[in-house]
Amino acid sequence: FNRSNIINTYYYHKSSIRSRSIRGNIMQYLETQVAVLGAGWAGVAATYHLVENGVADVLLVEGCAHIGGRSRKFDDFGGYTVEDGSNWIQGTGNLKKQNDFNPIWELANEYGLGKVKKKKHPFKSVGGGTVTQNYESYAIYNRAGERVADKDIRWDDLEEGFQCHNELGTELNLEFWKTGVWEEGISQGDLLRQCGWDAVTPIDDVTEYFEMDWEWGSPPDETSGYASPVWGYGDFEDEDEFVIDQRGFQYLAESLLGEVFEEDDDRLMMETLVTNIDWEPSSCPQAFSSGCVEITTSSASDGPFKIVAEFAIVTFSSGVLKHDHETLFTPALPATNLNALNKLKTGLYTKVFFQFEEKFWDDTEFILIATEFRADSPLWQSLDMKKQLQGSRILFVTLTGEEGVRAETLTEEEVKEEQLTYLRTAYGDKVTEPINFHIARFLNDPLFRLAWGDWGLETPPNVSDLIRTPLVNQNNQRNVYLSGESTCRRYYGFTHGGYLAGKRDALEIMNEMGMDVGSETACENQNPSNGGPPYGNPK
């Protein structure tokens, strides 16, 4: 059984299809115990844990043609596969204690994407699909095109300010979770300045971008100070595994789903759009003692379906929920959930890939260029490196924040020419016309609308909890669970945040069914032994 085949076909619940008249039109409908909407990391994790624990009557609905959501590969870029979305497994695990592993890293090792790093590492399978990112491998250029020596860069001052601002951010969070009181408008920039760091020169700007903007997706003055603790790393290890496996990052999600779904499984509906979620329908099947949800879908190949489920897990991105909530939910999404969604910023990484005839750039993993404006393409990354895609001659730049948003409004030719102009700041006439070019677009894609839900200055620290506030129907029943990375307080924006949110909500539904399957609290709680605060609920 080739797990990757699971993404190539559109399937439906053949045995459960019925037809009924709806306002004069014939609509096919089916019944299922749990409908999982979206086959990104949260949806795949939810489906896996439901079926693995014996809930076989599950239907997974996905609008795209691939499994993995924002883990999306771009095939055949000059003979190579590159990643439009997820590219890093961020934080691997506590290798000394051999516990508390990042679940995505566990999957990477199980399916041959990761690698054994130490003789006593518990994982036995070995693959060449990741490489530890080396953030010490960089070249920095000033606006005159001169490479800047390390002695002229304020790395020590920046690192000291970063660590200090991280501690202040932790204190802010602890205070909120003790008292329920937070100060709107506190930015990471405020905390950095409080710690004695301020970007003064263009080189300060580009190094701060490397440390801050590239991590959070926005400048420090636009990012909440409550977002400062980097839980995604601190709970595991402070290193990244960069995925270069030519099967793509999404192979992990495909493989996990392949554990519980057969090839040609009729519980998987691909390229099927959800057009409405009625969480207070007028009637429900007698077998559904907890009430039900009616989900209207549409696909080009099979037309409209009405799915009637006892429970539904909605894993759509916060961008989709914000943009489409008026038509997506019946009754309307409650104010608590909607207001919280509107407090999130649009997190965006827009990757722009180039392949050249020859490699003309420094043999470093990163190239930072001090351009005229802070966000103008300062950070480039080489894939033509030993242990990566050596010989590929591929270079890419990541655009964040408003620059990423602006790029999505431009044509491919406009983006290409603009980025080549910036690259020539460092390399002048060495920069030739690329033989291949690709820009990864998420913002204007109706199935994504963003890369992740980001924390701005108006974002409360409990925004994830507010987004997933239970949708309780008129019979005081909870049948709809809002899931995904933006509902994972601890790990929002991370792939493992999506996975853990999906697992959490699957377990909650099974407990609601009367099954005793325990709980997943990683999104909301923290083991203090790993260096983070013991989160609880605000008073």
C-alpha positions in Angstrom: 0.0 0.0 0.0 1.5 3.3 -1.2 0.4 5.9 1.3 1.1 8.7 -1.1 -1.7 7.4 -3.4 -4.2 8.5 -0.8 -4.1 12.1 -2.1 -4.7 11.3 -5.8 -8.3 10.3 -5.8 -11.7 11.8 -4.7 -13.6 9.4 -2.5 -17.1 9.5 -0.9 -19.2 7.4 1.5 -20.6 5.0 -1.1 -22.5 2.8 1.3 -24.2 5.7 3.1 -25.3 7.9 0.3 -29.0 8.6 0.1 -31.1 11.2 -1.8 -33.8 13.5 -0.5 -35.6 16.5 -1.8 -34.4 19.8 -0.4 -36.6 22.7 -1.5 -37.4 21.0 -4.8 -33.8 20.0 -5.6 -32.4 16.5 -5.2 -29.4 16.5 -2.9 -27.3 13.5 -1.9 -26.7 13.2 1.8 -24.9 10.8 4.1 -24.6 10.2 7.8 -21.4 9.8 9.9 -20.6 9.9 13.5 -17.8 12.5 13.2 -17.1 14.8 10.3 -13.6 16.3 10.2 -13.5 19.3 8.0 -10.0 20.0 6.6 -7.1 17.6 6.0 -4.3 19.8 7.3 -2.4 18.8 10.4 -5.3 19.3 12.8 -7.7 17.3 10.6 -5.3 14.5 9.9 -4.4 14.2 13.6 -8.0 14.2 14.7 -8.9 11.6 12.1 -6.0 9.4 13.1 -6.8 9.5 16.9 -10.5 8.9 16.3 -10.0 5.8 14.1 -7.0 4.5 16.1 -9.3 4.5 19.3 -12.1 2.7 17.6 -14.3 5.4 16.1 -14.4 4.1 12.6 -17.4 6.1 11.4 -15.4 9.2 10.4 -15.6 11.3 7.3 -12.7 13.6 6.4 -13.5 16.4 4.0 -10.8 18.4 2.2 -11.1 21.2 -0.3 -7.6 20.9 -1.8 -6.1 18.2 -3.9 -3.5 17.3 -1.3 -3.3 16.1 2.3 -1.4 18.4 4.7 -3.0 21.8 4.4 -0.4 24.5 4.7 2.3 21.8 4.4 2.3 22.0 0.7 5.1 21.0 -1.7 5.8 22.4 -5.2 6.9 19.7 -7.5 9.4 19.8 -10.3 11.0 23.1 -9.7 13.9 22.6 -12.1 14.0 18.9 -11.1 13.5 19.5 -7.4 10.7 19.6 -4.9 10.5 22.8 -2.7 8.1 23.7 0.1 5.5 26.4 -0.4 4.5 26.2 3.3 5.9 24.2 6.3 9.7 23.8 6.0 10.9 23.3 9.5 10.3 20.9 12.4 10.7 23.5 15.1 12.1 22.0 18.2 12.7 18.2 18.3 12.7 17.0 21.9 14.5 16.6 25.1 17.2 14.2 23.9 18.9 14.0 27.2 15.8 12.8 29.0 14.5 11.1 25.9 11.0 12.3 26.5 8.7 15.2 25.6 9.4 14.9 21.9 7.9 17.2 19.3 5.2 14.9 17.8 6.1 16.0 14.3 9.7 15.0 14.9 8.4 11.6 16.1 6.5 11.2 12.9 9.6 12.3 10.9 11.6 9.5 12.4 8.9 6.9 12.2 8.4 7.5 8.5 12.0 7.9 7.6 12.1 11.7 7.2 14.2 12.5 10.2 17.5 11.1 11.3 19.1 9.5 14.3 21.2 12.1 16.0 22.7 10.2 18.9 23.5 6.5 19.6 21.0 6.3 22.5 18.3 8.1 20.6 15.1 5.9 20.9 14.1 6.2 17.2 15.6 3.5 15.0 14.6 4.4 11.5 17.0 6.6 9.6 16.3 8.9 6.7 18.1 11.8 5.0 15.1 14.0 4.8 16.1 16.8 7.3 19.1 18.8 8.1 19.8 20.8 11.3 19.5 24.4 10.3 22.8 26.3 11.0 22.0 29.9 11.9 25.7 30.6 12.3 26.1 30.2 8.5 25.3 33.6 7.1 26.7 36.5 5.0 25.5 40.1 5.7 25.7 42.9 3.1 25.3 46.6 3.6 23.5 48.9 1.2 26.8 49.5 -0.7 27.1 45.8 -1.5 29.9 45.2 0.9 30.0 42.1 3.1 30.0 43.2 6.8 32.4 41.7 9.2 31.1 40.0 12.4 33.0 42.4 14.6 30.9 45.2 13.1 27.6 43.5 14.0 25.9 44.0 17.5 25.1 40.3 17.9 25.8 40.2 21.6 23.7 43.3 22.3 20.8 41.8 20.3 21.1 38.4 22.0 21.1 40.0 25.4 18.0 42.1 24.5 16.3 39.1 23.0 16.8 36.9 26.1 15.7 39.8 28.4 12.6 40.5 26.3 11.8 36.8 26.4 11.9 36.8 30.2 9.7 40.0 30.3 7.2 38.3 28.0 7.1 35.2 30.3 6.4 37.5 33.2 3.5 39.2 31.3 1.9 35.9 30.6 2.3 34.6 34.1 0.7 37.7 35.4 -2.2 37.4 33.0 -2.9 33.8 33.9 -2.9 34.6 37.6 -5.1 37.7 37.4 -6.9 37.7 34.0 -5.6 41.2 33.5 -3.5 42.2 30.4 -2.2 45.4 29.0 -3.3 46.0 25.4 -0.7 47.6 23.1 2.5 46.2 24.7 4.8 45.2 21.8 7.9 43.2 21.5 9.6 46.4 20.5 8.6 47.9 23.8 10.2 45.0 25.7 13.4 45.1 23.6 13.8 48.8 24.3 13.1 48.1 28.0 16.0 45.6 27.8 18.4 48.2 26.2 18.2 47.1 22.6 17.1 49.4 19.8 17.8 49.0 16.1 19.7 52.2 15.0 21.6 51.3 11.8 20.5 49.4 8.7 22.7 46.5 9.9 20.9 46.6 13.2 17.6 46.4 11.2 18.6 43.4 9.2 20.0 41.5 12.2 16.9 42.3 14.2 14.8 41.1 11.3 16.7 37.8 11.3 16.0 37.3 15.0 12.5 38.8 15.3 10.5 39.5 12.1 11.5 36.2 10.4 10.3 34.3 13.5 7.0 36.1 14.3 6.2 37.3 10.8 6.0 41.0 11.7 8.3 43.8 13.0 8.6 43.9 16.9 6.6 47.1 17.1 3.6 45.3 15.5 3.8 42.0 17.4 2.4 41.5 20.9 4.8 41.4 23.8 2.7 38.5 25.1 3.9 36.5 22.1 7.5 36.9 23.1 8.2 33.6 24.8 9.0 31.1 22.1 7.2 28.1 23.6 7.5 26.1 20.3 11.2 25.8 21.0 11.6 26.0 24.8 9.4 23.0 25.4 11.6 20.8 23.2 15.0 21.8 21.9 16.3 25.1 20.6 17.0 23.9 17.1 15.2 23.4 13.8 15.2 20.5 11.4 15.0 21.8 7.9 13.0 19.5 5.7 14.6 18.8 2.3 13.0 15.4 1.6 11.8 15.3 -2.0 8.6 13.6 -0.9 7.7 16.9 0.8 6.8 17.8 4.3 3.2 16.8 3.5 4.4 13.2 3.2 4.3 13.0 7.0 0.6 13.9 7.1 -0.1 11.5 4.2 1.7 8.7 6.0 -0.1 9.3 9.3 -3.5 9.2 7.6 -2.4 6.1 5.7 -2.1 4.3 9.1 -5.9 4.4 9.5 -7.3 4.9 6.0 -6.9 2.4 3.2 -6.1 3.3 -0.3 -9.4 4.0 -2.0 -11.0 4.6 1.4 -14.5 5.9 1.1 -14.2 8.0 4.2 -12.0 10.6 2.4 -13.6 13.3 0.3 -11.0 15.3 -1.6 -11.5 18.6 -3.6 -14.8 19.0 -1.8 -15.8 22.5 -0.5 -17.7 23.1 2.7 -20.3 25.8 2.0 -22.3 25.7 5.2 -22.2 24.3 8.7 -25.6 24.2 10.4 -25.0 23.6 14.1 -28.6 23.9 15.1 -30.5 21.9 12.5 -34.3 21.4 12.9 -34.0 17.6 13.3 -31.4 14.9 13.8 -31.2 11.1 13.3 -32.5 9.2 16.3 -29.2 7.4 16.6 -27.4 10.7 17.4 -28.2 11.2 21.1 -25.9 14.2 21.3 -27.7 16.1 18.6 -26.2 16.7 15.2 -24.6 19.0 12.6 -25.6 19.4 9.0 -22.8 20.2 6.6 -23.4 21.3 3.1 -20.6 20.6 0.6 -20.0 21.0 -3.1 -17.6 19.4 -5.5 -17.1 19.7 -9.2 -17.3 16.0 -9.8 -20.3 15.0 -7.6 -22.3 18.2 -7.0 -23.8 19.1 -3.6 -23.8 16.8 -0.6 -25.5 17.2 2.8 -23.5 15.5 5.5 -25.3 14.8 8.8 -22.8 14.2 11.6 -23.2 13.8 15.4 -20.0 15.8 15.9 -17.9 18.0 13.6 -14.3 19.2 14.0 -13.7 22.4 12.0 -10.0 22.8 11.2 -10.2 25.7 8.7 -7.6 28.4 9.1 -8.5 31.5 11.2 -8.2 33.5 7.9 -10.9 31.4 6.3 -13.1 31.6 9.4 -12.8 35.4 9.5 -13.4 35.8 5.8 -16.3 33.4 5.3 -18.0 33.2 8.7 -21.2 34.9 7.5 -22.0 32.2 4.9 -20.2 29.3 6.6 -22.1 29.1 9.9 -25.8 28.7 10.6 -26.7 30.2 13.1 -24.0 32.9 13.0 -20.8 32.3 14.7 -21.2 33.5 18.3 -19.6 36.9 19.1 -17.1 35.5 21.5 -15.5 33.3 18.8 -15.8 35.9 16.1 -14.4 38.8 18.2 -11.4 36.6 19.1 -10.8 35.7 15.5 -10.9 39.4 14.5 -8.2 40.1 17.1 -5.7 37.9 15.2 -3.4 39.3 12.6 -2.7 37.8 9.3 0.5 35.8 9.7 2.2 35.4 6.3 5.4 33.9 4.9 5.6 34.4 1.2 8.4 32.4 -0.3 9.9 33.4 -3.6 12.1 30.8 -5.3 14.8 31.3 -8.0 16.9 28.8 -9.9 19.9 30.0 -11.8 22.3 28.6 -14.4 25.2 28.9 -11.9 25.6 29.5 -8.2 27.1 33.0 -7.7 26.3 33.6 -4.1 28.1 32.9 -0.8 28.4 29.3 0.4 26.3 30.1 3.4 22.8 29.0 4.4 21.6 32.6 4.8 22.3 35.8 3.1 21.0 39.1 4.7 20.9 42.3 2.7 20.4 45.7 4.3 17.9 47.2 1.9 16.4 50.7 1.9 13.4 49.7 3.9 13.5 47.1 6.7 11.1 44.6 5.2 12.4 44.7 1.6 13.6 41.2 1.1 16.5 41.2 3.6 16.7 37.4 4.2 17.6 34.9 1.5 18.3 31.2 1.9 20.4 28.9 -0.2 19.3 25.4 -0.9 22.5 24.7 -2.8 24.4 23.5 0.2 26.1 20.4 1.3 23.6 18.0 2.9 20.8 20.0 1.4 20.0 20.2 -2.3 23.6 20.6 -3.4 23.9 21.4 -7.1 20.4 22.7 -7.3 21.4 26.3 -7.8 18.2 27.3 -5.9 17.9 30.5 -3.8 14.8 31.7 -2.1 13.7 34.8 -0.2 10.9 34.9 2.5 8.7 38.0 2.6 6.9 38.6 5.8 4.3 41.0 7.2 3.0 43.8 4.9 5.7 43.0 2.3 4.4 39.5 1.9 0.9 40.9 1.6 2.0 43.4 -1.0 3.8 40.8 -3.0 0.6 38.8 -3.3 -1.0 41.7 -5.2 1.8 41.7 -7.8 2.2 39.7 -10.9 4.9 37.0 -11.1 7.0 39.2 -13.4 6.7 42.1 -11.0 7.8 40.1 -8.0 10.7 38.5 -9.9 12.1 41.8 -11.2 11.7 43.5 -7.8 13.5 40.7 -5.9 16.3 40.5 -8.5 16.9 44.2 -7.9 17.3 43.6 -4.2 19.6 40.6 -4.8 21.8 42.8 -7.0 22.4 45.1 -4.0 24.8 42.3 -2.8 25.9 40.6 -6.0 25.7 43.2 -8.7 26.1 41.9 -12.3 26.7 38.4 -11.0 22.9 38.1 -10.7 21.7 36.6 -14.0 18.2 35.9 -15.3 16.8 32.9 -13.5 15.9 29.8 -15.4 13.0 29.0 -13.0 10.9 31.1 -10.8 8.0 30.4 -8.4 6.1 32.4 -5.7 4.1 30.5 -3.1 0.7 32.2 -2.6 -1.5 31.6 0.4 -3.2 35.0 1.2 -5.5 35.1 -1.8 -6.2 31.4 -1.9 -9.8 30.9 -0.6 -8.8 27.7 1.1 -6.1 29.3 3.3 -6.3 33.2 3.4 -3.0 33.2 5.5 -0.1 31.1 6.7 -1.1 31.3 10.4 -3.0 33.4 12.9 -0.6 35.9 14.4 -0.7 37.9 17.6 -0.9 41.7 17.1 -1.0 44.5 19.7 -4.8 44.0 20.2 -4.5 40.2 20.6 -5.4 39.0 24.2 -3.2 36.2 25.5 -6.2 33.8 25.8 -7.2 34.4 22.2 -6.8 30.7 21.3 -9.2 29.7 24.2 -11.7 32.3 23.1 -11.7 31.1 19.4 -12.4 27.5 20.5 -15.2 28.6 23.0 -17.8 25.7 22.7 -20.6 26.3 20.2 -23.5 25.1 22.4 -26.8 24.6 20.6 -30.3 25.4 21.9 -30.4 21.9 23.6 -27.2 22.8 25.5 -25.2 20.3 23.4 -21.8 20.8 22.0 -21.4 19.2 18.6 -19.0 21.6 16.8 -15.3 21.9 17.8 -13.2 24.7 16.3 -9.6 23.4 16.0 -6.3 24.1 14.3 -3.1 25.8 15.2 -4.8 29.1 16.0 -6.7 27.3 18.8 -3.5 25.9 20.3 -2.5 28.5 22.9 1.0 27.2 23.5 2.0 26.4 20.0 0.0 28.7 17.7 1.6 29.1 14.3 3.5 25.8 14.6 2.8 22.6 12.7 2.9 20.7 16.0 0.3 23.2 17.3 -2.1 22.0 14.6 -1.4 18.4 15.3 -1.9 18.7 19.1 -5.1 20.7 18.6 -6.6 18.1 16.4 -5.6 15.3 18.8 -7.0 17.3 21.8 -10.4 17.8 20.1 -10.7 14.2 18.9 -10.1 13.0 22.5 -12.7 15.5 23.8 -15.3 14.2 21.4 -14.6 10.5 22.4 -14.9 11.4 26.0 -18.2 13.1 25.2 -19.2 9.8 23.6 -18.6 8.0 26.9 -15.2 6.6 26.0 -12.4 7.0 28.6 -9.4 8.0 26.4 -7.7 10.6 28.5 -6.9 14.1 27.3 -4.3 16.1 25.4 -3.4 19.3 27.4 -0.1 20.3 25.7 -1.8 23.3 23.9 -3.1 24.7 27.3 -0.6 23.4 29.9 3.1 23.3 30.3 5.5 21.1 32.2 7.6 23.6 34.3 10.6 21.1 34.2 11.0 22.1 30.5 11.5 25.7 31.4 8.1 27.1 30.8 5.4 28.4 33.2 2.6 26.1 34.5 -0.3 27.6 32.7 -3.8 27.4 34.1 -6.9 29.5 33.7 -7.2 33.1 34.6 -9.1 33.9 37.8 
